[in-house]
Amino acid sequence: MLYIKCSEKYNSRVILIICSLIIFLWSLSNIFATDNLAEYERELEKVKQEQKENSEKLTGIDKELAFYAYEIANYDSQMLEYSKKSGELQEEIEAISNKLDELDESLENSDAEYTKAVELYANRLRILYENGLPSILDIYIKSETLSDFFLKMEIYNQILEYDKNTIGRFQNKKDYVDYIKKDIQVQKLQLENLKDENDAQIEALNLTIETKQNKMKELESTQSELIASSESLIQKRKEALSKIDDEVARVIREAQEDIANGTSTTFTGGDFVWPVSGYVTITTRFGQIYNLVDPAGSAHTGTDIAGASIMGKPILAIESGKVTTATYSNYGYGNYVIINHGRCTSDNNNYISLYGHCSSLTVEPGDMVEKGQVIGYVGSTGNSTGPHLHLEIRINGILTDPLAQYPAIEFNHLYL
């Protein structure tokens, strides 16, 4: 006997696409609990949308946080380079400043030497002026020989020329040092400009990093709020599933009591009817670990059947039996049906099937249904991410793989 449970997994990429394209209500005149269902549907659609948005936001925030963390690390790396460059520029500026100090001292010495040479030359000229310039005749008369005359003339001229050269030499040195100083001052100014630009980059990086860090704090705060909201939804789903588990336990107890009392319905066995004719795409298998209800992961209790345009397709009872449950579960299976098929005469086992996430139901508790009878229509109610049928089968109260009952069918598996 088949037991269908609402698919509680973010099924597959195909189902997600179908979910985003096809979400509507399939209304029928024989919907069970019509008055309450519309209200439940509205509430559920609101919760589903909230959960989807939360999930998308959480995913987006995780990506943003990772991106911002990467950017900050990158900016930190740049900051290190700029800081290193700033230190190097500061060292160069200090070295040039020391060189300028040396040149200033050299200029002061050159100025003193130049001034001293000018004063010496001026004094010599003053002495010559006061004593009178010696004439060539005076030098000749005072000379003992002709050679002595030429020697004295040479010495006299060399003295005057030396004084002039000394002045020129010190002037040239002063001009050269002054030129070098101006050139180095230009270099220093260029370095200072480079350092100012570098420091401006450091300041800009600091501001950018601070902005990114503040954004991360905002994202983390938003993430915490979303996680808290998601946890609230998860808790509601767990409570809904717990109620369904209680209902299933009740059905199992009643089935066992019927068998014990000899009042159980029976069927002869053979092949079960496939619940959604023409649709053999499986998006979540029995026992697959998924995270739709429990973030830590939980085993899927049934098989999810999906496919293009499956929304609204008839759901067939896999075998005859008694409808024990036909109701709505918020945050859980949505509209779901449980059928107690009774005891199979060929193997003496009791079979129960569950069909979840229906858009609408066509049966009520207590109805007796025939094999292949329409009991509802495929939907995406409850804890579902897209149109599909969640099928569960319990044998003697124990969950089993529904697909094991259909060895002749070739399925298209889309789960990861």
Phi, psi and chi 1 to 4 in degrees:
 res  aa     phi    psi   chi1   chi2   chi3   chi4
   1 MET       -  144.7 -177.7  163.2  -76.8      -
   2 LEU   -96.6  140.4  -60.3  176.9      -      -
   3 TYR  -127.0  116.8  178.7   73.1      -      -
   4 ILE  -102.0  133.5  -58.7  174.5      -      -
   5 LYS  -123.9  145.6 -179.1  178.6 -176.5  -69.3
   6 CYS   -57.3  133.3  -48.7      -      -      -
   7 SER   -68.1  121.5  120.6      -      -      -
   8 GLU  -109.4   35.8  -59.9  157.5   -9.4      -
   9 LYS  -129.8  151.9  172.0 -174.2 -178.5  -62.0
  10 TYR   -74.4   79.5  -71.8  111.2      -      -
  11 ASN   -30.2  -94.3  -61.0  -45.5      -      -
  12 SER  -146.2  173.8   71.8      -      -      -
  13 ARG   -58.7  -40.2  -69.0 -171.0  -66.4  -88.3
  14 VAL   -62.9  -44.9  172.5      -      -      -
  15 ILE   -65.7  -38.0  -68.7  -56.2      -      -
  16 LEU   -61.3  -39.6  -70.1  174.9      -      -
  17 ILE   -66.2  -45.8  -66.3  172.3      -      -
  18 ILE   -60.9  -40.4  -63.5  172.0      -      -
  19 CYS   -59.4  -43.5  173.1      -      -      -
  20 SER   -70.4  -24.5   65.1      -      -      -
  21 LEU   -93.3  -33.8  -64.9  176.3      -      -
  22 ILE  -125.7   96.2  -47.4  172.7      -      -
  23 ILE  -135.4  104.3  -63.8 -179.7      -      -
  24 PHE  -154.8  169.6   61.3   88.9      -      -
  25 LEU   -99.4  132.6  -63.0  176.6      -      -
  26 TRP   -98.3  103.0 -173.4  -84.1      -      -
  27 SER   -92.7  132.8  -59.6      -      -      -
  28 LEU  -128.5  157.2  -63.2  174.7      -      -
  29 SER   -69.0  -24.9   58.9      -      -      -
  30 ASN  -104.4   30.8   55.1   -3.1      -      -
  31 ILE   -63.6  137.2  -68.0  178.6      -      -
  32 PHE   -75.3  135.7  170.8   73.0      -      -
  33 ALA    52.6   56.1      -      -      -      -
  34 THR   -58.6  -42.4  -56.6      -      -      -
  35 ASP   -61.0  -43.7  -67.0  -20.8      -      -
  36 ASN   -81.6  -27.7  -67.3  -28.8      -      -
  37 LEU   -62.9  -42.9 -175.8   57.8      -      -
  38 ALA   -60.3  -41.6      -      -      -      -
  39 GLU   -66.6  -43.6  179.7 -179.7   -8.0      -
  40 TYR   -60.7  -42.4  -74.9  151.0      -      -
  41 GLU   -60.9  -45.6  -80.6  -71.1  -12.7      -
  42 ARG   -61.2  -44.4  -74.3 -166.8  -64.4  -88.6
  43 GLU   -63.6  -43.2  179.7 -176.1   -0.3      -
  44 LEU   -66.6  -43.6 -179.1   59.5      -      -
  45 GLU   -59.6  -37.8  -72.8  -60.3  -37.3      -
  46 LYS   -64.8  -44.6 -179.1  179.3  178.2 -179.4
  47 VAL   -65.4  -43.7  171.4      -      -      -
  48 LYS   -60.2  -43.7  -77.1  169.0   57.0 -179.4
  49 GLN   -64.7  -40.4 -175.3   62.1   28.7      -
  50 GLU   -62.6  -42.7  179.6 -177.6   -8.5      -
  51 GLN   -65.1  -42.6 -178.2 -140.6   12.1      -
  52 LYS   -61.3  -45.2  179.7 -179.4  177.7 -177.6
  53 GLU   -64.3  -42.6  -69.0  174.7   -3.1      -
  54 ASN   -60.3  -45.5  -79.6   -5.1      -      -
  55 SER   -60.9  -45.0  177.2      -      -      -
  56 GLU   -65.2  -40.4  -69.8  174.6  -10.2      -
  57 LYS   -66.1  -42.9  -72.0  177.5 -177.8  177.5
  58 LEU   -60.6  -44.1  -81.8  174.0      -      -
  59 THR   -62.1  -45.0  -60.2      -      -      -
  60 GLY   -63.1  -40.6      -      -      -      -
  61 ILE   -65.6  -42.2  -73.8  175.5      -      -
  62 ASP   -57.3  -43.7  -73.1  -23.0      -      -
  63 LYS   -65.2  -43.0  -70.7 -178.6  179.1  178.6
  64 GLU   -63.4  -44.2  -80.5 -166.8   82.4      -
  65 LEU   -60.8  -43.1  -74.7  171.7      -      -
  66 ALA   -63.1  -40.3      -      -      -      -
  67 PHE   -66.0  -45.6  178.4   71.3      -      -
  68 TYR   -64.2  -39.1  -80.6  122.3      -      -
  69 ALA   -61.2  -41.9      -      -      -      -
  70 TYR   -63.5  -44.6  167.7   77.4      -      -
  71 GLU   -62.0  -43.3  -80.8 -165.6  -37.6      -
  72 ILE   -62.9  -42.6  -71.2  174.7      -      -
  73 ALA   -61.3  -38.9      -      -      -      -
  74 ASN   -66.3  -42.8 -171.6   41.1      -      -
  75 TYR   -66.6  -36.2  -72.9  134.7      -      -
  76 ASP   -61.4  -40.0  -77.6  -22.3      -      -
  77 SER   -63.0  -44.3  177.7      -      -      -
  78 GLN   -63.3  -40.0  -67.2 -178.8   42.7      -
  79 MET   -59.6  -40.6 -179.9   76.0   77.1      -
  80 LEU   -61.8  -43.0 -179.3   62.1      -      -
  81 GLU   -64.1  -45.8  -69.2  -62.3  -39.0      -
  82 TYR   -65.3  -38.5  -80.1  116.6      -      -
  83 SER   -65.3  -41.3  -62.1      -      -      -
  84 LYS   -61.9  -44.6 -179.7 -179.2  177.6 -178.0
  85 LYS   -64.1  -39.2 -175.6   63.7  176.1  177.1
  86 SER   -61.7  -41.6  179.6      -      -      -
  87 GLY   -64.1  -41.5      -      -      -      -
  88 GLU   -64.4  -42.6  -68.1  172.7   -8.0      -
  89 LEU   -63.9  -39.1  -71.5  171.2      -      -
  90 GLN   -64.0  -39.2 -175.4   60.0   42.5      -
  91 GLU   -63.6  -41.9  -70.9  179.8    0.7      -
  92 GLU   -64.9  -41.0  -68.3 -175.6   43.3      -
  93 ILE   -62.6  -42.7  -70.3  171.8      -      -
  94 GLU   -65.4  -39.4  -69.8  175.9   -0.9      -
  95 ALA   -63.5  -42.3      -      -      -      -
  96 ILE   -68.8  -36.8  -77.0 -174.2      -      -
  97 SER   -62.0  -41.4  -64.6      -      -      -
  98 ASN   -63.5  -39.7  -67.2  -25.0      -      -
  99 LYS   -63.7  -40.0 -177.1   64.7  176.2  177.4
 100 LEU   -64.6  -37.6  -74.6  173.2      -      -
 101 ASP   -61.7  -42.0  -69.2  -20.6      -      -
 102 GLU   -63.3  -41.7  -66.0  175.0    4.3      -
 103 LEU   -66.8  -37.4  -69.5  172.6      -      -
 104 ASP   -60.6  -42.5  -76.1  -24.3      -      -
 105 GLU   -65.5  -40.9 -175.9  179.2   -7.6      -
 106 SER   -63.8  -38.8  179.4      -      -      -
 107 LEU   -64.9  -41.0  -84.8  176.5      -      -
 108 GLU   -60.7  -42.5  -69.8  177.4    2.0      -
 109 ASN   -65.1  -41.8  -66.6  -23.5      -      -
 110 SER   -63.5  -41.0  -63.3      -      -      -
 111 ASP   -60.7  -43.1  -76.7  -22.5      -      -
 112 ALA   -65.8  -43.0      -      -      -      -
 113 GLU   -65.6  -41.3  -70.0  174.6  -16.1      -
 114 TYR   -63.5  -44.0  175.7   77.5      -      -
 115 THR   -62.8  -41.7  -59.2      -      -      -
 116 LYS   -63.7  -41.8 -176.6  177.6  179.6 -178.9
 117 ALA   -65.7  -41.2      -      -      -      -
 118 VAL   -63.6  -43.0  170.1      -      -      -
 119 GLU   -63.3  -41.0  -70.4  176.7   -8.8      -
 120 LEU   -63.5  -43.7  177.9   62.4      -      -
 121 TYR   -65.8  -40.5 -176.6   66.2      -      -
 122 ALA   -65.1  -39.8      -      -      -      -
 123 ASN   -63.9  -41.9  -72.6  -24.9      -      -
 124 ARG   -63.9  -41.4 -162.6 -178.2  -57.1  -80.4
 125 LEU   -66.3  -36.8  -70.4  177.8      -      -
 126 ARG   -65.3  -41.0 -175.3  176.8   66.9 -104.7
 127 ILE   -63.2  -43.9  -68.6  171.0      -      -
 128 LEU   -62.6  -39.7  -69.5  174.1      -      -
 129 TYR   -66.4  -42.7  176.1   78.0      -      -
 130 GLU   -69.1  -37.6  -69.2  174.6   -9.0      -
 131 ASN   -92.3   -9.2  -64.1  -34.1      -      -
 132 GLY    89.3  139.7      -      -      -      -
 133 LEU   -73.4  127.5  -66.2  173.2      -      -
 134 PRO   -66.3  133.9   25.8  -34.1      -      -
 135 SER   -85.9  163.6   65.3      -      -      -
 136 ILE   -60.8  -35.2  -65.4  175.6      -      -
 137 LEU   -66.3  -41.4 -178.3   59.1      -      -
 138 ASP   -60.9  -43.5  -68.5  -25.4      -      -
 139 ILE   -65.0  -37.9  -65.2  174.5      -      -
 140 TYR   -67.9  -42.9  177.9   74.4      -      -
 141 ILE   -63.6  -39.1  -66.6  172.7      -      -
 142 LYS   -79.5   -8.8  -66.9  179.0 -180.0  179.7
 143 SER   -85.1  139.5  -61.1      -      -      -
 144 GLU   -79.8  -36.1  -64.4  178.7   -0.5      -
 145 THR  -135.6  173.2   63.6      -      -      -
 146 LEU   -66.3  -37.0 -176.3   60.7      -      -
 147 SER   -65.1  -39.9  -63.0      -      -      -
 148 ASP   -62.8  -38.0 -175.0   38.7      -      -
 149 PHE   -60.5  -49.3  167.2   73.2      -      -
 150 PHE   -65.3  -34.9  -74.9  113.8      -      -
 151 LEU   -66.0  -44.3  178.3   59.7      -      -
 152 LYS   -65.0  -37.7  -72.4 -179.6  177.8  178.8
 153 MET   -63.3  -41.9  -76.2  -65.7  -63.8      -
 154 GLU   -64.7  -44.1  179.4   65.7   20.6      -
 155 ILE   -63.4  -42.6  -67.3  172.9      -      -
 156 TYR   -60.7  -47.4  175.9   71.5      -      -
 157 ASN   -66.1  -38.8  -71.7  -31.3      -      -
 158 GLN   -64.6  -36.7  -74.2 -179.3   -3.3      -
 159 ILE   -62.2  -48.2  -70.0  172.7      -      -
 160 LEU   -64.3  -43.0  -65.9  178.6      -      -
 161 GLU   -66.2  -37.7 -171.0   64.5   26.2      -
 162 TYR   -61.8  -44.1  173.1   78.9      -      -
 163 ASP   -61.3  -41.7  -70.6  -18.5      -      -
 164 LYS   -65.6  -44.6  -69.5 -179.9 -178.6  179.9
 165 ASN   -63.1  -38.6  -70.4  -20.7      -      -
 166 THR   -60.8  -44.2  -60.5      -      -      -
 167 ILE   -60.7  -45.6  -67.2  172.8      -      -
 168 GLY   -64.5  -39.8      -      -      -      -
 169 ARG   -63.7  -46.5 -174.8  172.1   64.9 -105.8
 170 PHE   -67.8  -32.6  -73.3  126.9      -      -
 171 GLN   -66.5  -43.4  179.1   63.5   45.6      -
 172 ASN   -62.5  -40.6  -70.2  -21.4      -      -
 173 LYS   -63.8  -43.4 -179.8  179.2  179.0 -178.6
 174 LYS   -61.8  -44.3  178.2  177.8  176.9  -64.9
 175 ASP   -64.2  -40.3  -68.7  -17.0      -      -
 176 TYR   -65.1  -47.2  173.9   74.7      -      -
 177 VAL   -62.4  -40.2  172.4      -      -      -
 178 ASP   -63.9  -38.5 -171.4   55.5      -      -
 179 TYR   -65.0  -47.0  169.8   78.2      -      -
 180 ILE   -60.7  -40.8  -65.1  -62.2      -      -
 181 LYS   -61.9  -43.9  178.8 -178.3  176.7 -177.4
 182 LYS   -63.5  -40.6  -71.4  178.1  179.9  178.4
 183 ASP   -63.2  -42.2 -177.4   62.0      -      -
 184 ILE   -70.1  -34.3  -68.0 -179.1      -      -
 185 GLN   -62.2  -37.2  -75.5  175.6  -30.7      -
 186 VAL   -64.1  -43.9  170.7      -      -      -
 187 GLN   -60.7  -42.1  -65.5 -179.8   36.5      -
 188 LYS   -62.9  -42.9 -179.5 -178.1  179.3 -177.3
 189 LEU   -62.1  -41.3 -179.5   60.4      -      -
 190 GLN   -63.1  -43.8  -68.3  173.2  -21.1      -
 191 LEU   -63.3  -41.2  -74.3  171.5      -      -
 192 GLU   -63.8  -38.6  -71.8  174.1  -18.7      -
 193 ASN   -64.2  -42.9  -71.9  -22.7      -      -
 194 LEU   -61.0  -42.7  -74.9  174.1      -      -
 195 LYS   -66.4  -39.0 -172.9  173.8 -175.4  -59.8
 196 ASP   -61.3  -43.8  -71.6  -17.9      -      -
 197 GLU   -64.4  -42.0  -67.9  176.0    3.4      -
 198 ASN   -63.2  -44.2 -168.3   78.9      -      -
 199 ASP   -65.8  -33.8  -69.9  -13.8      -      -
 200 ALA   -64.7  -38.2      -      -      -      -
 201 GLN   -64.8  -40.9  -71.7  -69.3  -21.5      -
 202 ILE   -61.6  -44.2  -68.7  176.4      -      -
 203 GLU   -62.9  -42.8 -175.5  176.4   -7.0      -
 204 ALA   -63.7  -41.3      -      -      -      -
 205 LEU   -63.7  -42.4  -77.7  171.7      -      -
 206 ASN   -58.3  -43.5  -86.6  -35.6      -      -
 207 LEU   -65.5  -42.3 -178.6   59.9      -      -
 208 THR   -63.2  -46.2  -59.3      -      -      -
 209 ILE   -61.2  -42.8  -69.5  173.9      -      -
 210 GLU   -62.0  -41.5 -177.0  178.9   -4.3      -
 211 THR   -63.1  -44.9  -59.4      -      -      -
 212 LYS   -62.7  -41.5  -60.8  -70.6 -177.1 -176.7
 213 GLN   -64.7  -40.6  -71.3  173.6  -24.5      -
 214 ASN   -64.3  -39.3  -70.3  -24.0      -      -
 215 LYS   -64.3  -39.9 -179.2   62.8  177.2  177.5
 216 MET   -63.1  -39.1  -74.8 -171.7   71.7      -
 217 LYS   -63.1  -41.7  -70.2  179.1 -178.8  178.0
 218 GLU   -63.2  -43.4  -67.3  176.0    6.4      -
 219 LEU   -64.5  -41.8  -71.4  172.0      -      -
 220 GLU   -63.5  -38.0  -72.4  168.0   -8.8      -
 221 SER   -66.1  -44.4  175.5      -      -      -
 222 THR   -62.6  -41.0  -58.6      -      -      -
 223 GLN   -61.2  -42.4 -174.2 -177.8   48.4      -
 224 SER   -61.8  -41.3  -62.8      -      -      -
 225 GLU   -64.6  -42.5  -66.3  173.5    1.0      -
 226 LEU   -67.1  -39.3  -69.5  172.3      -      -
 227 ILE   -63.2  -41.7  -70.6  174.0      -      -
 228 ALA   -62.2  -41.5      -      -      -      -
 229 SER   -64.3  -43.1  176.4      -      -      -
 230 SER   -63.9  -39.4  -63.4      -      -      -
 231 GLU   -64.1  -34.6  -71.1  175.1  -12.5      -
 232 SER   -65.2  -42.4  174.7      -      -      -
 233 LEU   -64.8  -41.5  -69.4  172.9      -      -
 234 ILE   -60.5  -41.9  -70.1  169.7      -      -
 235 GLN   -64.0  -40.1 -176.5   57.9   35.8      -
 236 LYS   -64.3  -39.8  -70.6  178.5  179.9  178.2
 237 ARG   -64.7  -42.9  -70.1 -173.2 -174.6  121.2
 238 LYS   -60.6  -40.3  -73.8 -177.2  176.5  179.6
 239 GLU   -65.1  -40.5  -67.7  172.5   -2.1      -
 240 ALA   -64.3  -43.8      -      -      -      -
 241 LEU   -66.7  -33.5  -67.3  177.1      -      -
 242 SER   -63.6  -39.7  176.8      -      -      -
 243 LYS   -65.4  -39.3  -68.5  178.9 -179.4  178.8
 244 ILE   -65.5  -41.0  -66.5  173.5      -      -
 245 ASP   -59.4  -39.5  -71.6  -19.3      -      -
 246 ASP   -63.3  -40.8  -68.3  -18.6      -      -
 247 GLU   -65.1  -42.5  174.0   66.2   13.6      -
 248 VAL   -62.8  -41.7  170.4      -      -      -
 249 ALA   -60.9  -38.7      -      -      -      -
 250 ARG   -64.1  -43.7  179.4 -171.7   67.2   78.7
 251 VAL   -62.7  -40.9  172.0      -      -      -
 252 ILE   -63.8  -42.3  -67.2  172.2      -      -
 253 ARG   -62.0  -43.8  -76.4 -163.3  -55.1  -88.4
 254 GLU   -64.7  -39.8  -70.1 -179.6   -4.2      -
 255 ALA   -63.3  -41.9      -      -      -      -
 256 GLN   -66.8  -37.4  -69.1  172.7  -20.1      -
 257 GLU   -65.5  -39.8  -70.3  172.8    0.4      -
 258 ASP   -62.2  -42.1  -70.9  -16.6      -      -
 259 ILE   -63.3  -43.1  -67.3  174.4      -      -
 260 ALA   -65.1  -35.3      -      -      -      -
 261 ASN   -87.0   -6.2  -64.5  -29.1      -      -
 262 GLY    77.4   16.6      -      -      -      -
 263 THR  -106.4    7.8   58.9      -      -      -
 264 SER   -70.0  142.8  174.3      -      -      -
 265 THR   -70.1  157.1   59.2      -      -      -
 266 THR  -134.0  157.8   60.7      -      -      -
 267 PHE  -141.1  158.1   63.9   98.9      -      -
 268 THR   -84.1   -5.1   57.3      -      -      -
 269 GLY    89.9 -161.9      -      -      -      -
 270 GLY    98.4 -167.2      -      -      -      -
 271 ASP   -72.0  137.0  -65.4  -23.6      -      -
 272 PHE   -78.6  152.8  -75.0  119.5      -      -
 273 VAL   -77.8  135.4  170.1      -      -      -
 274 TRP   -70.6  129.7 -177.6 -115.2      -      -
 275 PRO   -68.9  -25.9   25.3  -35.0      -      -
 276 VAL  -127.4   97.5 -170.3      -      -      -
 277 SER   -58.5  128.7  179.7      -      -      -
 278 GLY    87.1   -4.1      -      -      -      -
 279 TYR  -117.0  111.7  -70.7   86.4      -      -
 280 VAL  -126.4   21.3  -68.5      -      -      -
 281 THR   -85.5  123.0  -64.0      -      -      -
 282 ILE  -106.2  119.1  -53.0  -58.3      -      -
 283 THR  -100.7  -23.6   55.9      -      -      -
 284 THR  -141.4  122.9  -50.0      -      -      -
 285 ARG   -88.5  165.2   69.4 -177.5 -174.4  -86.3
 286 PHE   -64.8  132.3  173.6   76.2      -      -
 287 GLY    83.4   -5.4      -      -      -      -
 288 GLN   -67.3  136.1 -179.9  177.9  -15.5      -
 289 ILE   -80.9  128.3  -58.1  -60.1      -      -
 290 TYR  -144.6  173.4   67.8  109.5      -      -
 291 ASN  -124.4   21.3  -52.3   88.5      -      -
 292 LEU   -68.7  -38.0 -173.8   57.0      -      -
 293 VAL   -99.2  -47.7  175.4      -      -      -
 294 ASP  -112.5  118.1 -174.7   -5.1      -      -
 295 PRO   -57.0  -26.3  -23.6   33.8      -      -
 296 ALA   -78.8  -10.2      -      -      -      -
 297 GLY    99.0  139.7      -      -      -      -
 298 SER  -147.2  158.4   58.3      -      -      -
 299 ALA   -80.9  134.6      -      -      -      -
 300 HIS   -69.4  133.1 -165.9 -127.7      -      -
 301 THR   -90.0   -4.7   54.8      -      -      -
 302 GLY  -150.2 -152.0      -      -      -      -
 303 THR  -127.2  132.7  -67.1      -      -      -
 304 ASP   -98.0  125.2  -72.4  -15.2      -      -
 305 ILE  -110.8  126.7  -53.9  164.3      -      -
 306 ALA  -141.0 -169.4      -      -      -      -
 307 GLY   149.7  159.7      -      -      -      -
 308 ALA   -60.5  132.9      -      -      -      -
 309 SER    66.4   22.4  -55.9      -      -      -
 310 ILE   -74.4  -19.8 -164.2  173.6      -      -
 311 MET   -56.3  126.8 -176.7   71.7  177.8      -
 312 GLY    85.4   -1.0      -      -      -      -
 313 LYS   -72.6  148.2  -69.0  -62.8 -175.6  -71.6
 314 PRO   -63.9  143.0  -18.8   31.0      -      -
 315 ILE  -107.0  127.4  -60.3  171.0      -      -
 316 LEU  -105.3  142.8  -49.7  178.3      -      -
 317 ALA   -67.9  129.2      -      -      -      -
 318 ILE   -71.4  -19.8   64.2  171.1      -      -
 319 GLU  -159.3  163.7 -177.0   54.3   76.4      -
 320 SER   -68.0  158.8   61.4      -      -      -
 321 GLY   164.8 -168.7      -      -      -      -
 322 LYS  -109.1  131.1  179.8 -179.4  178.9 -179.7
 323 VAL   -75.3  115.7  175.9      -      -      -
 324 THR   -96.5  -26.0   61.6      -      -      -
 325 THR  -144.3  134.9  -55.3      -      -      -
 326 ALA  -151.6   94.4      -      -      -      -
 327 THR  -154.4 -167.9 -172.9      -      -      -
 328 TYR  -121.4  138.2  178.5   84.9      -      -
 329 SER  -124.1  109.7  169.0      -      -      -
 330 ASN   -68.7  137.0 -161.1   10.8      -      -
 331 TYR    70.5   -2.3  -52.5  109.3      -      -
 332 GLY  -118.3 -116.2      -      -      -      -
 333 TYR   -80.4   -4.2  -67.4  125.9      -      -
 334 GLY    65.9 -136.6      -      -      -      -
 335 ASN   -74.9  123.1  -67.7  -43.2      -      -
 336 TYR  -143.3  158.2   72.8  104.7      -      -
 337 VAL  -128.9  138.2  174.7      -      -      -
 338 ILE  -118.7  130.0  -61.7  178.1      -      -
 339 ILE  -120.2  128.3  -60.2  175.5      -      -
 340 ASN   -94.0  108.7  177.2   13.6      -      -
 341 HIS   -82.5  -10.9  -58.8  -73.2      -      -
 342 GLY    83.1 -157.1      -      -      -      -
 343 ARG   -92.7  132.8 -177.2  175.4   59.4   83.3
 344 CYS   -83.3  122.5  177.4      -      -      -
 345 THR   -69.6  -19.5   57.9      -      -      -
 346 SER   -82.0  -28.8   62.4      -      -      -
 347 ASP  -126.7   -2.4   62.5   13.5      -      -
 348 ASN    68.1   15.5 -131.2   20.2      -      -
 349 ASN   -97.7  151.3  -68.1  -38.9      -      -
 350 ASN   -93.1  136.8  173.0 -101.5      -      -
 351 TYR  -120.8  135.3  -72.3   79.5      -      -
 352 ILE  -131.4  136.7  -64.4  173.3      -      -
 353 SER  -123.5  149.4   59.1      -      -      -
 354 LEU  -130.0  139.4 -179.2  148.4      -      -
 355 TYR  -126.8  117.4  -47.3   75.0      -      -
 356 GLY  -117.4  165.3      -      -      -      -
 357 HIS    68.7   24.5  -56.3  -53.5      -      -
 358 CYS   -66.8  147.2  -51.9      -      -      -
 359 SER   -74.1  -34.4   62.6      -      -      -
 360 SER  -157.2  163.9   60.6      -      -      -
 361 LEU  -119.0  151.2  -52.9  176.8      -      -
 362 THR  -118.7    7.4   61.8      -      -      -
 363 VAL  -129.5  166.1  -66.5      -      -      -
 364 GLU  -130.8  159.9  -64.3 -177.9    6.3      -
 365 PRO   -55.8  136.2  -26.3   35.8      -      -
 366 GLY    97.0  -16.0      -      -      -      -
 367 ASP   -66.7  142.3  -72.9   -9.7      -      -
 368 MET   -97.5  128.3  -61.6  -59.5  -64.1      -
 369 VAL  -117.4  153.8  -63.4      -      -      -
 370 GLU   -96.6  158.2  -62.7  -63.3  -34.9      -
 371 LYS   -59.0  126.0 -176.7  176.0 -176.6  177.3
 372 GLY    86.8    1.8      -      -      -      -
 373 GLN   -74.2  143.3  178.7  178.6  -30.1      -
 374 VAL   -72.1  123.9  175.7      -      -      -
 375 ILE  -112.5   -9.5   59.8  173.7      -      -
 376 GLY   174.6 -169.5      -      -      -      -
 377 TYR  -134.0  145.0  -64.0   87.0      -      -
 378 VAL   -62.6  137.5  175.3      -      -      -
 379 GLY  -148.1 -153.4      -      -      -      -
 380 SER  -146.1   39.0 -175.4      -      -      -
 381 THR   -81.7  163.0   57.7      -      -      -
 382 GLY    73.6 -147.8      -      -      -      -
 383 ASN   -83.6   80.6 -174.4   22.6      -      -
 384 SER  -139.7  147.5  168.3      -      -      -
 385 THR  -107.4    2.4   59.4      -      -      -
 386 GLY   176.4  163.1      -      -      -      -
 387 PRO   -60.1  126.0  -22.0   33.7      -      -
 388 HIS  -173.0  167.6   70.0  -74.9      -      -
 389 LEU  -110.1  129.2  172.4   66.0      -      -
 390 HIS   -99.0  115.7  175.7   82.8      -      -
 391 LEU  -112.0  130.1  173.9   65.1      -      -
 392 GLU  -125.3  147.2  -67.1 -177.1    6.8      -
 393 ILE  -132.4  129.6  -65.0  179.4      -      -
 394 ARG  -116.4  131.9  -69.0  178.6 -175.5  -94.6
 395 ILE  -113.2  116.8  -58.6  176.5      -      -
 396 ASN    54.8   37.6  -63.6  -33.2      -      -
 397 GLY    84.8   -3.7      -      -      -      -
 398 ILE  -104.1  130.8  -60.7  173.5      -      -
 399 LEU   -62.7  136.5  -78.8  168.0      -      -
 400 THR  -134.4  169.0   62.0      -      -      -
 401 ASP   -75.8  114.9 -176.4    0.3      -      -
 402 PRO   -58.1  -35.4  -25.6   36.5      -      -
 403 LEU   -65.9  -19.5  -60.5 -172.8      -      -
 404 ALA   -65.5  -19.8      -      -      -      -
 405 GLN   -84.3   -2.8  -56.5  -61.1  -35.0      -
 406 TYR  -129.4   63.2  -58.1   91.7      -      -
 407 PRO   -66.9  -20.1   25.7  -35.7      -      -
 408 ALA   -87.7   -8.8      -      -      -      -
 409 ILE   -93.5  133.7  -62.4  178.5      -      -
 410 GLU   -94.6  115.5 -175.6  175.9  -13.2      -
 411 PHE   -97.2  155.1  -63.9  102.5      -      -
 412 ASN  -104.7  105.6  178.1   24.7      -      -
 413 HIS   -90.2  122.8  -59.8  -82.7      -      -
 414 LEU  -111.7   -4.4  -69.6 -175.9      -      -
 415 TYR   -69.1  155.5   50.8   80.6      -      -
 416 LEU   -88.0      -  -60.3  178.3      -      -
